[in-house]
Amino acid sequence: MDLFSQIVVMQWLGTAFGVVQVLMARQNNVHNYLFGIVAILISIYVLYQSQLYADILLNLYYLVMSIYGWFYWKMGKQKQEAPIAYANRREHGVAAGIVLGCFILMAYWLGQHTDSDVPYWDAVVVAFAWAGMWLMAKRKIENWVYLNISNLISVPLLIYKELYIYAGLTAFLFTVAISGYIKWKRIIDNERNKAYA
């Protein structure tokens, strides 16, 4: 099997695990992280072959945040399951700081120290995804917004890199993130209604 065929097979396999992960996250199922970890490891291999180095770093970050998120969702700060919630002002500031800081660092690193032909494009995708994943690990509803900004910018980048299967997955993730936001909002609203009942 040549490298191109191997990359296509790996994309399909990673996509399958990624779809299961995001559908489970939409359902607020903590075990989404297990499927996500497998998808991440497969993606790192594919992205390395495609010279998308910032995306490799993003996936390594996803790996760390997936492990953190799994434990946080299970135990939270009070050793009990953390609830879905809106981000507070400080968390919004941290997320914005992640976007800005990540973009500056990635754009510089990609532009100056790699053979990337899309340093700024790759950097902006990664910057929003880093912030979104941090918010996801904290179980904040705004994660879907940040992740969808990343998805929206990522689809044409993946098409440009001829990673059509991952582009299709990312387009699918875009629609799931919209429904995920709606579902999480309903969960928050239901919890508030129970509290006031």
C-alpha positions as CSV (number, residue, x, y, z in Angstrom):
1,M,0.0,0.0,0.0
2,D,1.5,3.3,-1.0
3,L,1.6,6.3,1.3
4,F,-1.3,8.1,-0.3
5,S,-3.6,5.0,0.1
6,Q,-2.4,4.6,3.7
7,I,-3.2,8.2,4.5
8,V,-6.7,7.8,3.0
9,V,-7.3,4.7,5.1
10,M,-6.0,6.4,8.2
11,Q,-8.2,9.4,7.5
12,W,-11.3,7.2,7.3
13,L,-10.4,5.4,10.5
14,G,-9.6,8.6,12.4
15,T,-12.8,10.1,11.0
16,A,-14.9,7.2,12.3
17,F,-13.5,7.6,15.8
18,G,-13.9,11.4,15.6
19,V,-17.5,11.2,14.6
20,V,-18.3,8.9,17.5
21,Q,-16.4,11.2,19.9
22,V,-18.2,14.4,18.8
23,L,-21.6,12.7,18.9
24,M,-20.9,11.4,22.4
25,A,-19.8,14.9,23.4
26,R,-23.0,16.4,22.0
27,Q,-24.9,13.9,24.2
28,N,-22.8,15.0,27.2
29,N,-21.3,11.6,27.6
30,V,-17.9,11.6,29.4
31,H,-16.6,8.6,27.5
32,N,-16.4,10.8,24.3
33,Y,-12.8,11.4,25.4
34,L,-11.8,7.8,24.9
35,F,-12.8,7.8,21.2
36,G,-11.3,11.3,20.9
37,I,-7.9,10.1,22.1
38,V,-7.8,7.3,19.4
39,A,-8.8,9.8,16.7
40,I,-6.1,12.2,17.9
41,L,-3.3,9.7,17.7
42,I,-4.4,8.7,14.1
43,S,-4.6,12.4,13.1
44,I,-1.1,13.1,14.3
45,Y,0.2,10.5,11.8
46,V,-1.8,11.9,8.9
47,L,-1.0,15.5,9.7
48,Y,2.7,14.8,9.9
49,Q,2.6,13.2,6.4
50,S,0.8,16.4,5.2
51,Q,3.2,18.9,6.9
52,L,0.5,20.5,8.9
53,Y,2.8,21.0,11.9
54,A,0.6,23.4,13.9
55,D,-2.2,20.9,13.6
56,I,0.1,18.2,15.1
57,L,0.7,20.5,18.1
58,L,-3.0,21.1,18.3
59,N,-3.6,17.4,18.4
60,L,-1.0,16.9,21.1
61,Y,-2.8,19.7,23.0
62,Y,-6.1,17.9,22.4
63,L,-4.5,14.8,23.8
64,V,-3.6,16.5,27.0
65,M,-6.9,18.4,27.3
66,S,-8.8,15.2,26.6
67,I,-7.2,13.4,29.5
68,Y,-7.7,16.5,31.7
69,G,-11.3,16.9,30.4
70,W,-12.1,13.3,31.1
71,F,-11.0,13.6,34.7
72,Y,-12.6,17.1,35.1
73,W,-16.0,15.9,33.7
74,K,-15.9,12.9,36.0
75,M,-14.8,14.7,39.2
76,G,-14.9,18.5,38.7
77,K,-13.4,20.7,41.4
78,Q,-15.6,19.3,44.2
79,K,-14.9,15.7,43.4
80,Q,-18.3,15.4,41.7
81,E,-19.3,15.6,38.1
82,A,-18.9,19.1,36.7
83,P,-22.1,20.7,35.3
84,I,-22.4,22.3,31.9
85,A,-22.3,26.1,32.3
86,Y,-21.7,29.4,30.6
87,A,-18.2,30.8,30.8
88,N,-17.7,33.6,33.2
89,R,-15.8,36.9,32.4
90,R,-12.4,35.5,33.5
91,E,-12.9,32.3,31.4
92,H,-13.8,34.5,28.4
93,G,-10.6,36.4,28.9
94,V,-8.6,33.3,29.1
95,A,-10.1,31.9,25.9
96,A,-9.4,35.2,24.1
97,G,-5.9,35.2,25.4
98,I,-5.4,31.6,24.2
99,V,-6.6,32.6,20.7
100,L,-4.3,35.6,20.5
101,G,-1.2,34.0,22.1
102,C,-1.5,30.8,20.2
103,F,-1.9,32.6,16.9
104,I,1.1,34.8,17.5
105,L,3.3,31.9,18.6
106,M,2.1,29.5,15.8
107,A,2.3,32.0,13.0
108,Y,5.9,32.9,14.0
109,W,7.0,29.3,14.5
110,L,5.4,28.1,11.3
111,G,6.6,31.0,9.2
112,Q,10.2,31.0,10.5
113,H,11.0,27.4,11.5
114,T,9.0,25.0,9.3
115,D,8.4,24.4,5.6
116,S,4.7,25.2,6.0
117,D,3.2,26.9,3.0
118,V,0.2,28.1,5.0
119,P,1.6,29.4,8.3
120,Y,-1.1,32.1,9.0
121,W,-4.0,30.0,7.8
122,D,-2.9,27.0,9.9
123,A,-2.2,29.2,12.9
124,V,-5.6,30.8,13.0
125,V,-7.3,27.4,12.8
126,V,-5.2,26.1,15.6
127,A,-5.7,29.2,17.8
128,F,-9.5,29.0,17.9
129,A,-9.4,25.2,18.3
130,W,-7.0,25.5,21.3
131,A,-9.4,27.9,23.0
132,G,-12.4,25.8,22.1
133,M,-10.8,22.6,23.5
134,W,-9.9,24.4,26.8
135,L,-13.6,25.5,27.1
136,M,-14.8,22.0,26.3
137,A,-12.6,20.5,29.0
138,K,-14.1,23.1,31.4
139,R,-17.5,22.0,30.2
140,K,-18.4,25.5,29.0
141,I,-21.1,25.9,26.3
142,E,-19.0,28.5,24.4
143,N,-16.6,25.7,23.4
144,W,-18.9,25.0,20.5
145,V,-18.6,28.6,19.2
146,Y,-14.8,28.6,19.3
147,L,-14.6,25.1,17.8
148,N,-16.9,26.2,15.0
149,I,-14.9,29.2,14.1
150,S,-11.9,26.9,13.8
151,N,-14.0,24.4,11.7
152,L,-15.2,27.1,9.4
153,I,-11.6,28.2,8.6
154,S,-10.3,24.7,8.6
155,V,-12.5,23.2,5.8
156,P,-10.9,25.2,3.0
157,L,-7.4,24.6,4.4
158,L,-8.0,20.8,4.4
159,I,-9.3,21.0,0.8
160,Y,-6.3,23.0,-0.2
161,K,-4.1,20.3,1.4
162,E,-6.1,17.6,-0.5
163,L,-7.3,16.0,2.8
164,Y,-10.8,15.7,1.5
165,I,-12.0,13.1,4.1
166,Y,-10.9,15.3,7.0
167,A,-12.5,18.3,5.2
168,G,-15.7,16.3,5.1
169,L,-15.4,15.3,8.8
170,T,-14.7,19.0,9.7
171,A,-17.8,20.1,7.8
172,F,-19.8,17.4,9.6
173,L,-18.3,18.6,12.9
174,F,-19.5,22.1,12.1
175,T,-23.1,20.9,11.9
176,V,-22.8,18.8,15.1
177,A,-21.3,21.7,17.0
178,I,-24.4,23.8,16.1
179,S,-26.7,21.0,17.4
180,G,-24.3,20.5,20.4
181,Y,-24.6,24.2,21.4
182,I,-28.5,23.9,21.2
183,K,-28.5,20.7,23.2
184,W,-26.2,22.0,25.9
185,K,-28.3,25.2,26.1
186,R,-31.4,23.1,26.7
187,I,-29.5,21.2,29.5
188,I,-28.5,24.5,31.2
189,D,-32.1,25.8,30.8
190,N,-33.6,22.6,32.3
191,E,-31.2,22.8,35.2
192,R,-32.1,26.4,35.9
193,N,-35.8,25.6,35.7
194,K,-35.4,22.8,38.2
195,A,-33.5,25.1,40.5
196,Y,-36.4,27.7,40.4
197,A,-39.1,25.0,40.7
